[in-house]
């Protein structure tokens, strides 16, 4: 095989027989629901998945997030059975490097060029489980039992602000879920909607969710009443004057959010934390709309908020340490798992997830696979909750396209160019489950 920087997934397909041999030589068996996959789709699946694993290693190499936070993000944010760095240790970093080298030679995609976080460990003989150390430390060579990292620094004592009253802005599923999370944890909540009708709609949605919990025996009627008594709806931003933290969960539009942050700067008391649930927009850009940028932070919940454990805590360049510490402490108090990262497009989860999903669509566009072939293969091989096309439809293809465009705009790397097929389904109004059709049909 000869390296071709323009080959991409077609190069992988053309070299599928050789790549299948490489996979077999490393003991990696790509299996679908009905047994071993053919060499073509096996090579394609490996190309998609190893690009994701390698990008996670590069994220660690760049010191963007810690090992534990990268792995926790993908487990709690995507429902993956294991994080990417822990998976690389199980595969063997030498095996991963071998597969990546073969993929890079076939595709020319820089995401297949093995990260220094992998190659440096291979050169040092730290190959993962087989040698007792890799990204993690294990009880013994060949053991899968992880032990505490002896080099891990002890956490500094956190300085936090008092949080008693929480504000939430928004009326969608995410905002309603966040209100429920806070109220269930004993916090008083003021939420802001654009009209009395929407105030009532949020209240009704909250009651419906709590009724389901009561019917399943998870709450009593008294619990439900107590939770609802903690929640107050309003149409006036001025009613946020006394909140200790406000979490906005409005439309993912930069100009709309900037206008809101100007309003929050005006109405919220000094020392109140201003948090955004944005999944990809810049914290610094929003903070710049205020006279208190040190009080602005990202608090990215995952949908549905009452169920998903992960919250990405995203600090801007001037976010105060006690604001970060308080947000982390608040996440833990409401039984969420916080992970820390800085202000960069996609944060941890979206940056690792959406290029993988986009690559699946590119493979479909180029006629290298079908939805019926790749979705069940990826789901079965990696024990994923959903295959890539099914997941795109759940997220919403319009949302997925917007995230991919944000990542491309931030990094200016052609490998993040949104797939033509993704643009096409959005243009056709096939946004996924919410419209009844996307890559699959839900009629």
N, C-alpha and C positions, 0 to 999 in steps of 0.2 A: 504494500500500500504506500502511496505517496501523499504527503500532506498537501491539502488543497484548502486554502483559507476561505474559498467560496463554496465548498462542497456541502457543508451543513448536513442535514438529515438525509439528503440524497446520497451523500458520500457514505454515510453509515449503512444505508440500504444496499448500496453497491458492494460494500465490503462485508455484508452480513455473514457470509459463510466463515470468513476468517475471524470475525469478531465472535461468532458463536464458539469457535475453537478456543479463543482466548478466555471466554467466560467459562467454558468447560474445564480449561486448564487450571483455573483458579477455584474451581469447585462451586461456582455461582450458577445455580440452576433456576432459570426463569420459567416459572410454571404458571399456567392458567388454570381455570376451573376444571378443565378436562384433560389435565396431564401436561407434559412438556410442550412448550410453545415451539413453533417452527423457528429456524435460525433467523429469518428476516424480522419477525416481530420481536423476537428475543433481543436482537441487537438494537432495535429501535427503543424498546422499553428500557434497556440498559443505558442508552444514550440520554434519555429523558431523566432517569433517576440518578445516574452518576453525576450529571451536571448539577442537580440539586444538592447532592452530598458534597460535591467539591465546592460549591458556592458557600455552603455552611462552614467548611473548613477555612475558606478564604475570609469569611466574616470574622472568624476567630483570629486568624493571622493579622487582620487589620485592627484588632483590638476594639471592634465595634460593640461587641457584647461578649459576656463570659460564656464559657463552655456550658455551664449548667443552665444559663438563661436561654441560650440557643436551643438546647435540647428540650427544655421545658416548654418553650414557645411552640414547637411543632407538635409536642405531645398534647398539650392542653388547648392549643389554638386550632389544631387541625384534626385531633383525634388519632394521630399516628401512634402505633404501639411502642415505638422507640424513637428517640431523637437521632438526628443525622450523625453526630459525632460518636455517640455510643454505638450506632450501627456500623460506622466505619471501623471501630475497634473490633466488633464481632466479625466483620468480613475479613479483616486483616489489612493493615495499611499498605503492606507490600502488594497484596492482591488488588486493592483499590487502585494503587498507582499503576499497576500493569494494565488494568482495564482502561483507566483514563488515558494512558499513553496510546493504546490502540485506538481508542475513540478519537483522540486528538489528531492522530495521523490520518484517520478516515474523514473527519469532519472539518478540521481546521478551526473549530469553534473554540475560542479561548477559554470558555467555561469547562472544556475537557482537558485543559492543560493543568496537570496536577498541582494543587496549591502547595506552597512552601510549608504550610502547616502539616501536610502529609509527608512530603519528601524529606523534610528535616528530621522527622521522627523515624522514617524508614532508614535514613542514613545513620541514625544513632542506635538502630536496632530495637527501637520501641515500636513494635508492630501491632500492638493491641492485646487482645486476650491471649494470643499464642505465646507472647513473651512476658505477660504480666503487667505491661504498661503500654500506653499509647496516648490517647487523649485522656483516658482515665487510668487509675491505678487499680490493679486487681489483686486478690488474695495470693495468687500464685500463677505461674505460667500455665495456661490452659484453663484457668478458672474464669467463670463469668461473674463472680461476686466482686462488686466494686467496693473498695475501701476508701476512707476519707483521704483526700489529697493532703499529704503532710506539708506541702508548700503553700497551701491556701492561707491567705492572710486573714487574720481575725477581723471581723466587721467592727468598724468604729461605732461608738455609742451614738445613737441617732438623737437629733434635736427636732422635736415636732411641735406643731401648732395645735391648739385645741380645736376639735371638730365636734360640734353638737348639732348645728343646723346646716342642712345641705340644700342647695338649689339645683334644679335640673331644668334645662330648656329644651323643648321639643315635644312632639306628639306622636312620633312613629313608634314602631316596635322596639327599637333600641332604647329610646328615651323612657318608654313605659317600663321596660325591663330593668333599667337602671334605678328608676324610682322604687320598684319592688325590692331590688337588692338592698338598697339603703334602709327602707322602711322595715323590712324583715329583720334587719340587724339592729334595730332599736334606735335609729336616727330619725329625727324629724325632717321632713322634706317639703320644700315649697317648689312647685313646678309651674313653669310659665308656658302658656299656649297662646296662639294668635287670636282666638275667639272663645266666647263662652261655650259654643258648640264643641270646640276641640278640647276645652277643659273637661267637659262632660264625657267626651269620647275616651280620653285617657283614663278617667275615673272608672268608666264602664269596663275598659279593657283590663284594668288592674283588678277590679272585682271578679271578673271572669276568670282570670288566672288564679286568684286566691280560692275561688270556688272549686276549681279543679283540684287544688291542693287539699282542700277540705274533703272532697269526694274520695280522694285516694288515701285519706287518713294521715296526711302529712301535717295538717293544721287542724285546730279545733275552730268552732265558730267564734269563740272568745278571742283566739289568736287573730283571726281574720279581722274582727272588729277593732282590736288593738292596733293592728298594722294600718288599717284605713284611717284611724284617728290621728295617726302621725303624719298624714299626707294632706296637703292643702294646695289647691290649684288656683291660678290667677292669670289674668291677661296683661298684667302690668310688670314690666321689668323692675320698676321702683320697689316692688315687694321683695326684691332680693337684697335689700339694703343691709339686712342683719345676718345673712348667711356667712358661714365660715369658709365654705368652698362652693363654687358653682360649676356644674358640669354641663357643657352644651352638647346636644346631640341633634343638631339641626341638619339641613341638607348639606351634602358634601360639595359646597361651592365656595371658592375662596373669597370672592367679593362679599357674599352674604355673611360669611363668618367674620370677615374683617369689620363689617359694619356692626355686627353684634358685639365684638370685643371692644369697640369704641363705646358702645352703650354700657357694657359691664364695667368698664373703667370709670364711667361716670357715676353709676348707681351703687356699686358694691363698696363696702366699708374698707378702710385701710387694713391691710393684712389678710384680706380674703384671697383665697387661691382661685385663680381662673383657669379651669381645665377644659380641654377640648377632647372629644372622642374621635377626632379625625383619624382616618386609616392611612393617610398618605400625604396630607398637606403639611406645610412647614410650620413648626411651632414658633420659630423666630419671626416669621412674617406676621403671624397673628399677634405675637407679643409686641411687635413694633407699633401696633395700633394703640397701645396703651402707654400710660405714663408709669407703669409698674411692671416692666417686662420680667423682673425677677420672680414675680408671683404667677407667671404663666407656665403651664405644663401640659403635656399630653397624657391622657388617661384613656387609652384605647381598649374599650370593652369589646368582647366578641359576642355575636348574636347566636342564640338568644341569651341575653345577659344573665337571667336567673339560673341558667344551666351551665354555661361555659365558665370554666374556672380562671382562664387567663385574662390578665390585664397588662398591656404594654405601657409602662411608665416612661414617657419620652421627655427628657430634659432638653430645653433649648440651650443656647450657648451662654445665656446669662441667668438661667433658672437658679434660684437660691437653693443651697443644699437642704435647708430645713423644709422647703417646699417639696423637694424630692422625697425626703425622709417622711414627711407627713403623708404624702400620697401613698407611699409604700405601706406605711402603717395602717392607713385607712383601708387599703386593699385587703390586707391580712385580717383586719377587724370585720370585714364583710365576707370573709371566707373565700377570697380570691387569691390566685397565685400571681404576684407581680413579677415582671421581668424588666430589667433596666436597659435602656438604649438611648442613644443621642438622636438629635434631629436630622434624619436622613430619609429620603423618599422610600416608602415601603416598610420602614422600620425593620423588624425581624421577620415576622410571619409572611407578610405580603411580598417582601423582597425575595424570599425563598420559594414561596408557593406559586405566585402568578407566572413567572417565567416558565416553570414546569408545565403549568396548564396551557400557556400560550404555545409552547413547543408541541404539545399534543395536537392542537388545532393546526399548526403548520404541517405536521405529519399527515393529517387528514387532507389538508389543502393539496398536498403534493402527491396524493394517491398512494401513500406508503402504508396506510392502515385504514381500518374502518372503525366506527364507534363501537360496533358490536364485537369487534376483535380486541381493541385496546382497553376499553373500560373494564371489562371483566378480568383481563390479564393483569392490569395494574392493581386492581382491587384484591385479587387473589394472591398475586406474587408478594405484595408488600403488606397484606392484611390491612388495607385502607378502608375507611368507612364508605368511600365512594370512588369510582373511577373519575378521571379528569373531566370528561364531558358532563357527567352527572353533577359533579361538583360545581362546574361553571354555571350550570342551570340553577342550582340552589343559591349560589351567591348572587346571581343576576348577571347576565352577559354585558349589560350596560355598565354596571359597577366594575366588572372585571376589566372591561376595555378602558375605563377611566383610570384604573390603578396602573395598568400596563403603560398607558400613555404618560402618566406621571413619572413612572420609573424611567422610561425612555428619555423624557425631557430632562430629568435630573442627571442621568449618567451619560447621555449621548452615545450610547453603545448600540450599534445596529442589531445586536443579538436580542435586544428587548423590543424590537419593532413589533407592534401588534399584528397578529396573523390576519390575513385577508378574510378568512372564514369567520373570525370573531367580529370584525367590522361588518361583515355581510349580515350576520344574524341580528345584530343591533339595528342596522339600517332597515331590516325587514320587520322590526318590531318584535322579533322572537327573543325576548329577554330572559326566558327560562321558565321556571315553575310559576312565577307570579303572573305571567301572561298566558300560560297553558301550553307554550311551545318554546323551544330553544334549539339546542342540538338534538334533543329528544322531544317527543310529543307527550303531553300530560292530559289529553282530552279524555 
